[in-house]
Amino acid sequence: MASREDMLALIKAAYAARDGADTDSLMTAFHPEGAFTLMGDKSALELTGRMEGHPTLHAAFTQLTAGFGFEGREILAELVDGDRVAVHSRVNVRYHPTGKTVSTEILDLFRFQDGKIAELIEFADTAQIKAMIG
């Protein structure tokens, strides 16, 4: 099992890649069969739901970074228990088509396997995002 420090370092590298819209680097943090679930109401945001495997994740993350920029991420709390990590952060989300930016909080729940992210479940304010994209 990866150490606490290794898991947190990989998460921070993944956040830096996401915040920098570097989807290829972001994918290196994920297990080949990794999964990403964006929790929320599908009517609020089409990209909610579960996606699995590198090709699907790459397409989803490319679409997310094209639409939404993450800036000024501040990690508020990190909890590590075995192969699971919870990260609570505050980030400014910029909707690229309009340039509108909102500050929001996100909760990410990670599960690790073979030193990579096997699963990421993200809780974000999809109602706030829906209002932002109009």
N, C-alpha and C positions, 0 to 999 in steps of 0.2 A: 504494500500500500504506500502511496505517495505521502510524504511528510506534510504537516500543516504548512510549513514554509513554502514547499514546492507547489502545493495546491493554490495557496494565496498568490504566489508569484505568477503562476499560469493564468489565474483569473485576472490579475492586473495587466498582464500582457494582452489578454483577450479584450479587456476593456479599452486599452490603448489602441488596439487594432480597430475595434468598433468605433471608437470616438474619432479615429483618423480615417474612417471609411475604407480601411484596408481589408477587404473581405478575404483575400488569399491568406494573409497572416492570421486572421481570425479563425479560419478553417484549421490551421495547424494545431490549435488548442483542443479541437474536438476529436473524439474517437471516431474512426471511420463509420461506425454504425450509431454515432451520437444522435441525440434527439434534442429538439428545441420546442418548447411549448410557450406560446404567448397567451396567457390567460385573459379572458375578457369576452365581451359580447361581439359576435361575428357581425352584427348589424352596425356596430360602432366602428369596427376596423376589420377589413377583409382578411388581414394576415394573422388573425388570432387562430389558435388551434395548434395541433401537434404536427411537427415535420421531422422526418428521420432520414439519416444517411447524408454523406457529404454532398452529392449532387443537389439534393432537395434543399439542404441547409444553405449551400452556396447561393442558389437562386433566391431563396427567401431573404438572406442577409444582404444580398445585392439590392433587392427591391427595398428593403427597410432603410439601408444607408442612402439610397437614391432619394428617398422621400423625407427622411428624418435625420438630422445631424444631432449628435450628442456633444455638448460642450460643458466644460467646467465641472466634470464629475467629482463629487465629494463623497467618499465612503464614510458613512455614519456608524456602521457596526459590521463586524465580521464574527460569525460563530462557526466553529469547526467541530464536527463530531464524526470520528471515523473517516469514511470516504464521502461525507456530505459536508457542504459548506453553504451557509446562508449569508448573503451580503445585502445590506440595506444602504442605498445610496441616494443622493440628491443630484440631479443633473438638469441642465438647461437643454430642452429639446427644441430644435429649430425645424420648422416645416419648410423645406426648400422651395416649393412652388410659390409661397407667399412671403417667406422670410420671417413669419411670425414665430416668436419664441416664448415658451412658457417654462417655468421652473416646476419640476415634479419630483416625486420620490418613487423609487423602484425597489422591489424586493426580488432578488434572484436566488433561487434554490438550485444548487449544483450537486450532481453525483459524479464521482470520479471512478474510472476503471482504467487499468493499465497506464496510469499517469496522465490520462487525458480526460476531458469533460465528456462523460457518457450521456449526461442529461442536464439540461438547463430548463427550469420552469421559471418564467418571468411574470411578475405581477406588476402591472402599470395601470395608470388611471385612463382606461380606454374612453371613458365619457369625456374627459378633458381633451384627449387626442381628437375625438370626433368633433368637439366644439372648435378646436383649433383648425381642422381642415375644412370645416364649414359644410 
